[in-house]
Amino acid sequence: MKRITKIISAILAVLVVTAVFAGCSSSNDNSTANGFRTLDEIKSSGTINIGVFSDKNPFGYVDENGEYQGYDVYFANRLGEDLGVKVNFVSTEAANRIEYLQTGKVDLILANFTVTDERKEEVDFALPYMSVSLGVVSPKSNTITSLDNWNESDSMIVISGTTAETYLTKNYPNIKLQKYDAYAQAKTALENGSGAAWANDNTEVIAYANQNSDFVVGIPELGSADTIAPAVTKGNDTLLNWINDEIKALGKENFFHKDYEATLLDTYGKDYENQLVIEGGELASSTNDTAK
């Protein structure tokens, strides 16, 4: 009988210890439960995962050597350098930028991400580093200069998940949208005449027209001006605060103008530099009031 009692006591002891360790494991797994890695966890891992475009030259693209290049990539590399970690670039498309943050696939999005009120409900934006508005590019043979007299038999090319899609759906519900996930697909559709025009960030359509002489930006500004900013998973305050401090510090050395001159100057020239670049997050008080 005593032997049975000892066995039962031993089993109970093992169960108690197991429960204690399970509780400890659960309490230490907050980053997984929250869906993000904190700043300290990123530092400890030695790598930060940053979502960028792989087909949106000159902001994020893969060159002939398989290396990521562009305005956002230049910024990302500096973040990794100052954080003291390696940057792991994760190719993203416009429609899955929020998903990649919420599922923990990336720690940070630097994919030409325009700040909107709707997106602020799902992610946390840092201070802005670029200004942008929508634009429309179309063939010179049938230049679109206004959307008010749109031919309803035509369709407008847009990238799914972009502000162009949201803006047109809300303000021009009569315009049929031809949606694509990838920028390369949208460009091919425009060149094939599948759509009458392509609406996107004016930086993108201006760059496209500069490189393709048969097309012109008939509408260089559509709607209000917006800002582009880094985004982190909602609630990841440690990473967000570090990025904001970093943007302010980089502004003191004119970093984003240097970034522009290294990656965008050949595309846009000097005339657009001060219009596009936001240095040190200086417009945050009026345009990005949720930044922490």
N, C-alpha and C positions, 0 to 999 in steps of 0.2 A: 504494500500500500504506500509506504514511504517513497519507494522507488517511483511509483506512478505519479505521486505528488511532485517529486523533483523534476520529472520529465515535463509535466504540465507547466510548472514554474519556468522551466528553461524555454519552453515554446512561447509562453507569454512574454518573456524577456526579449526574445528575438523579434516578436511582433511589435513590441514597444519601440525597440531600436530602429526597426524598419520604418515605422511610422514617423519617427523623429527625423530620420534622414530624408524621407519623402517630403516632409514639411519644409526642411531646409532647402531641398532642391527646388521646390515650388516657389519659395520666397526669393530665391536667387535668379529666377527665370523671368524677371520682369521685362527685360528687353524683348524677349520673344512674345510675351503676352501683349506688349504695347505695339509690337510690329515694327520697332526700330531699334537701332543701336545708338547708345549715347556717345558723346564725344570721347569719354574715357575708354569705352569699349572699342571704338574705332582705332584709337591710339594703340591700345593693347594688341589689337589684331595686326597692326602694321599696314593695313590696307583700307582705303575708302572706296566704295563703289559709287561711281558717278554716272548717271544716265545722260547720254548725249546723242545727237543725231549722227547717223553715219552716211547720210545722202543729201545733206543740206549745206552745200558749199555756198558761201565761205564761213558758215557758223559752226558746223560740225559735219565732218566727212572723213572718209577713209581714202588716203592717197594711193598711188600706184605701188607703194612699198608696204601697204597694209597698215600704215600708221594713221592714228587719228590726228586730224588737223582742224584749224578754224578758230574763230573768235572765242567760242565757249570752251574749246579744248585748251587754248592758251591760258584762260582763266583757271580752268580745272587743274592744270599742271602746277600753277602757282599755289593754289590751295593745298595740294598734296605736299609740295615742297615746304611750305610754312607750317603745315601740320606735322611734318616729319613722317609721312607715310607714303606708300606707293599708291598710285591711282589705278584702279581697275575700271576701265571704260566699259559701260554696258550700252549697247546700241538700243535706242528706243524710237518709237514712232509717236506722233502727236497724240493719238488716241489712247495710248497706254502709259503716259507719263504719270498720271495719278495712281493708276493700278500698281505700277512698279514701286512707288513709294509705300503704298498701303500694305503691300504684300512683303515688304522688306527686301525686294530684289535689288534695290539701290538705297543708298543713304541720302543721296542728294540728286536733284535734277538740275542740269544746266543745258537744257535743250530749247533755247529760244522761247522760254515759257512766259507768256504774257499774263500779267496780274489782272484778275477779274474778281468781282464780288462772289460769283458762284464758286470759283476755284478756292477762294479763301475759306470757304466752309469745309473743304476737304483736305487742304494742305496748308502749311504755314510758309509764307513767303518771307524771304530776307529783304534787305534793302535793294533797290533797283540798280542796275548797271547799264541800262540802255533804254532809249526811248523809241517807240514804234507806233505806227498807225496802219490801217488796212489800205491796200491798193489793189488795182485791177489791171491785169495785162491782157492784151488781145492782139490778134493779127493786124498788121498795118493795113491789110486789104479790107478789114472790117473793124475799124477801131471803135471800141466802146468808151464813150466819154461821159456817159450818165446812165444811171440805173432806172431813172424815172420813166423812160420810154422803152423799157425792155421788151423785146419780142418774146412772148410767152411760149413760143414753140422752141426756143433755144434753152440751153441749160448752162449753168455756171459751174465750173470746176472748183472744188474745195477739198481741203484735207480734213478728214474726220477728226473731231476733237479740237479743232482750232477755233480761235475767236471769229474767224471769217464765217465759219458754219453757223455759229451762234448768232452773230450780227445779222446775217442775211435771213435766217429763219425768223428772227423777231421783226426785222424792219422791212423785209421784202418777201413776204410769204408767197407771192405770185411767181417768184423765180425758182424754177426747178434746179435742184442741186445735184450735181454729179460728184459723188463722194469717193475719195481714195484714201487708203491708209498711208501710202508712201509718196514722198515728193517725186521720185522718179516716175511713178505711175501717172501722177498729175501732169507732169511735163510732157510725157508721151501722149497723153490724151489731148492736151492743147495743140501739140504739133500735128496730131492726126486729124484735128478738126472735130473731135468728139464733143467738145463744148465750145461755146462762143467766146468764152473768156475764162480767166483763172483769177480768183480772189484769194489773197493771202496777205501776210505782213508786207508792207510796202518795201521793206529791205529785201525781201526775197524776190518780189516781182521786178523791182528795179534792176537787181543783179541779173535776173534772167534775161530781161530785155537788152541789157548792155552786152550780153554774150550771144544774143540771137537777134540778128539785124532785121528779121522779118516780123518782129513783134515790138509793141510799144506799150508803155504804161499810160493809158488814156485817163485813168483816175489815180493820181498819185496819193491822194488822201481821202479815205472814206470813213465817216464816223469820227469819233474823238480820238485824241492821242492817248496812248497807253504806255506802260513801262514793262520791261522784261526784268525778271529777278530770279535768283536761285529759289528752289523750293525744297522743303524737308517734310518728313512725315509729321502730321499734326501732333503737337505735344512734345516734340523733340527739342526742348528749349536749350539744352546744353550745346547742341550742334548749331542751332539757329543763332544763339547769342555769339558764338565764336565767329561764325560767318559774317555777322553784322559788324563786329569789331574789326575783322579782317578787311572788309570792304572800306570801312572808314580809314584804316591805316594805309591801304593801297591807294586811296584817293590822294593822300599827302605826297605820294611820289608820282602822281599822274599816270598810274598804272594802266587805266582803261584807255587812255589816249595812245599809250605805247602799244597796247593790244590791238587797237584799231589800225594803227600804222603798220603793224606787223602782219595783220591778217585780212583787213578790209580795204586798205588804201587802194590796192590795184583794182578793186571792184567798184568802189564808190567815189574815189578821189578825195581831195581835201575839202571840197565844198560841203559834204555831208557830215564831216567829222563832229563838229560841235553840235549839230542837230541830233545826231544819233547817240553820242556818248554821254553817259551820266557818270560823273566822277565822284567817288566817295559816298554814293547813296544820297546825294544832296537834295533830291526831290522827294525823299521819303515822307516828309511831314505833310505833304499835300496829296501825294498819289499812292502811298503805300502805308496807310495808317495802322495796319495790323502788324507791321514788323516789330520784333521785340529786341 
